[in-house]
Amino acid sequence: DQGSHFTSLEFTDVLLDAKIASSMDGKGVWRDNVFVERLWRTVKYEEVYLRAYDSVSEARASIAKYLAFYNQGRPHSSLDGRTPDEAYFGTQAMVMAA
């Protein structure tokens, strides 16, 4: 059911009528948005819900700082304990060297 309201005909017809392209892969299945959904769930539980921001600018700065940590300092079990930056840039460096 994750994201089903964004794949309903009622919603997608509104987008089509307004000539707005959807960012899904075109199949209209729950998998289209699962990685972003998981990221924002993590951001909410590890950052947003733990803070009481006094302003939008404070929230933006704090979330930006968290996202830098998420990508550069937080090990991910799905990446064999590497950070996203290590996984991505390590792969890029290997591709460039080949």
Secondary structure in CASP SS format (residue, H / E / C, confidence):
PFRMAT SS
TARGET T0000
AUTHOR 0000-0000-0000
METHOD secondary structure of the structure
MODEL  1
D C 1.00
Q C 1.00
G C 1.00
S H 1.00
H H 1.00
F H 1.00
T H 1.00
S C 1.00
L H 1.00
E H 1.00
F H 1.00
T H 1.00
D H 1.00
V H 1.00
L H 1.00
L H 1.00
D H 1.00
A C 1.00
K C 1.00
I C 1.00
A C 1.00
S C 1.00
S C 1.00
M C 1.00
D C 1.00
G C 1.00
K C 1.00
G C 1.00
V C 1.00
W H 1.00
R H 1.00
D H 1.00
N H 1.00
V H 1.00
F H 1.00
V H 1.00
E H 1.00
R H 1.00
L H 1.00
W H 1.00
R H 1.00
T H 1.00
V H 1.00
K H 1.00
Y H 1.00
E H 1.00
E C 1.00
V H 1.00
Y H 1.00
L H 1.00
R C 1.00
A C 1.00
Y C 1.00
D C 1.00
S C 1.00
V H 1.00
S H 1.00
E H 1.00
A H 1.00
R H 1.00
A H 1.00
S H 1.00
I H 1.00
A H 1.00
K H 1.00
Y H 1.00
L H 1.00
A H 1.00
F H 1.00
Y H 1.00
N H 1.00
Q H 1.00
G C 1.00
R C 1.00
P C 1.00
H E 1.00
S H 1.00
S H 1.00
L H 1.00
D C 1.00
G C 1.00
R E 1.00
T C 1.00
P H 1.00
D H 1.00
E H 1.00
A H 1.00
Y H 1.00
F H 1.00
G H 1.00
T H 1.00
Q H 1.00
A H 1.00
M H 1.00
V H 1.00
M H 1.00
A H 1.00
A C 1.00
END
